[in-house]
């Protein structure tokens, strides 16, 4: 087990985080193709150096450097105004499960550093790392898919939190969220997988890939644990 502050990574978590290290920077605003003028560029360079020099020989050191560099990159992007002004919506639904999808509705969640209490993932190779502690999806995106005839419902694709009234095109990696009593930062898009196929006509789960625009679920890292209830305010960039 590797401990970085309050965050615990299994050896597999560390391996998969390092495997995805460059992608985590690609997904930040202006991150791909890499731009030397981007505020995140020097932090990306630090992370890439660690990946090249340490990932094979000293995974804990590489992980610590990549983790710190990503958060430093986000801080500099925020200072440059990359995430825009505050926007306020609400928590439309909360969901947990014992593994797989769909997840069942809950009235409230106690959220710790590792995610929602009582929530589990069957596939720990691809899910459950500290930067995947929470999964969020827009209720408006779900409704739009449903209007097209897809049998998707809130919680059906494995999200923990269904948002209402948040401009989903701004729910990009690096964006901070205040979710009731929980502070979090969006870390990446959640890639679709075949376990969610039942939510889409003819099993076309790839329709919620971020390559199609602001339709993807997102993962978030918990910055401040707490309690969240259905109906709580959900604030994007609360300190902007």
N, C-alpha and C positions, 0 to 999 in steps of 0.2 A: 504494500500500500504506500502511495506517495501522498504526503500532506502538503498542500500549498495554502497557508493560512487556514481558513475554515473548510477548504475544499479537499475532498478525498478522492484520489484517483486509484483505481486498481491498475495492475500492470497492463491489462488490456485497454483500459481507458487511456492510459498514457500512450501506449503504442498507437491507438487509433487517433488520438489527438495530434500526435506528431505526424502521422500519415496525412492528416487533413490540415496541417499547419499553414501551408501556403494558401489553401482554399479559404481559410478563415480570413485572411487578409484580402484575397480577391473579392470577397463579398462585401467588404466595406465600401462606402461611397467613393467612387473614383478609383477603386482598387484594381480593376482589370480593364485593359492591360495596365500593368504597373506604370505609374507616372512619377518620375523623380520629383516633380513639383508638388505632389500631394502631401499634405501634412503628415500622413501616415508613413511616408516613404522611409524615413530614417529608422523607424521602429520595425518596419517590415525587413529592412536590411539586417537589423540585429537578430530578428527571429530566423531569417534565412541562414545567417552565419551559424547560429546555434544548431539549426537543423542539419547543416552540412558538416559541422565539426563535432557535434556531441550526440546526435540522435542515436547512433549505433553504439557508441562507447559509454555514454553516460546519460541514459534517458531521463532520469530525474532532473539533472541540470538543464538539459535541453528543454524539458517541459516547463520548468520554472522561468526560463528566459522567454520562451514563446508566449506563455501566459501573461507575463508582465509586459512584454512588448505590445501585445494586442490591446491590453487595457490602456497603455500609454498612447497608442495610436488613436484609440477612441477619444481619449481626453483631448488630444490635439485637434482632431476633427471637430469635436464639439466646440472648442474655442474658436475655430474658424467658421462656425455657423453651419456646418454640414448637415445638421439634423433639424434645423428649422425651429419655428416657434412652438409654444405649448399648444396642445390640442386635448380636449377633454371628451371622454365618452363614458362608458360604464361596463361593468361586468354583466354580461347577459346570461352566462351559464358556467358552471363548474363541474368537472368530471374527473373521476378516477377509475382505475380498474386493476384487476389482479393479473393482467397480462393480456395482450392482444387488443382487438377492437371489436365492437364499440366500447367506449368507457361509459360508466353509469353516472347519472346526474347526482350532484351533491349540493346542499344548501350553503356550505361553507367549507373552506380548506385551511388547514394549518400547514404552512409552507416553511420548510427548513432549507438549509444550504443544498441538500440533495434533491429537493423538490417537494411535491405534495405528499403529506402523510397518507399512507395507505395505497399509494400508486406504485404499480410495478410494471416492468417491461419483460416480455418473453425473450426478446432478442437483445442481449446485453452487448453483443459485438457492435451493433449500430445505434444503440440507444442508451440513455441513462448516465451519460457522462455529466460532470458538473455544468458544462455549458449547454446541456440539454435538459436541465432540471425541470423546466416548464415548457409546455407546448401550447401556443396560442393560435387561434384562427378567428377570422372575422365572420360574424354572423351574416353580414351583408354579402360576403363572398359565397357563403353556404347557401343563402337564399337565392342568389343569382344562378348558381348551379342547379338548385331545385327547380327554378322556373324554366330551365332548359330541359327538364324531365329527369334529371339525375336523382336517384333515391337517397341522396346524402341528407343527413340530419346533424345538428350540433352534437358533438361528442362521437360521431360516427367514424371520424378519421383519426381518433386518438388524441385530440387536443384536450388539455386540462382546463383551458380558459377560452370561453367564447366572448369576443369583444363586440360592443355595440357603439356605433357613432365615431369610431376612430378612422381617420383617412388611411386606408390600408396601404396606399402607395407610399406612405411615410413610415411604415413598419419595416424598416430596413436594419440590417445588422449594425450595431453600435448605438441604436436609439434606446434611451432610458424610458422606463415605464414605472409609474406608481400605481399599483394594483391593490386598492384597499390599503392594508397595512404592510404590503410587500413592495420592496423596491427591486427592480430587475433591469437587466440590459439585454436587448436582443443580440444573440450571438451568431445565428446563422439561419438560413432557410431549412425547413425540414423536407428532405427529399421524399417523394412519394415511393411507396413500395406496394407489392402485390397484396399485402394483407388488407389494404384499404380498397381493393378493387370493387367490393360489393356496393360502394357508395356511388359508383358511376355506371352509366349505361355501357353495356358491352365490356365492362371491366376496365374502361379507359382511365385508370387512376393517374396517368401522366398529365392529365389536364390541369392538375393543381401544382405542376412544376413551376418554379419561378421564372423559367425561360418564357412562359406565356404571359408574363406581366404580374401585377400585384394580386395574385390568387393563391399564393403558397401559405401554408402554415409556417410559423417561425418558432425557433427554440430560444430560450432565454436562460441566462445565468442569474441566480439569486444574489443580489447585493445586500439586501436587508431582509431577513426572514420575518414572518408575521402571519396574520390571519386575513383572509379575504372572504367576503360573502357575496352572494348574488345580489346585484344592484349597487354594489360599491362603485364609487368613481374609479375610472381608469384614465390616467393622465399620461399622455405622451410628452416627453421632454418637460418634466415638471419644473425644472429649474431654469428654463430658457427665459 
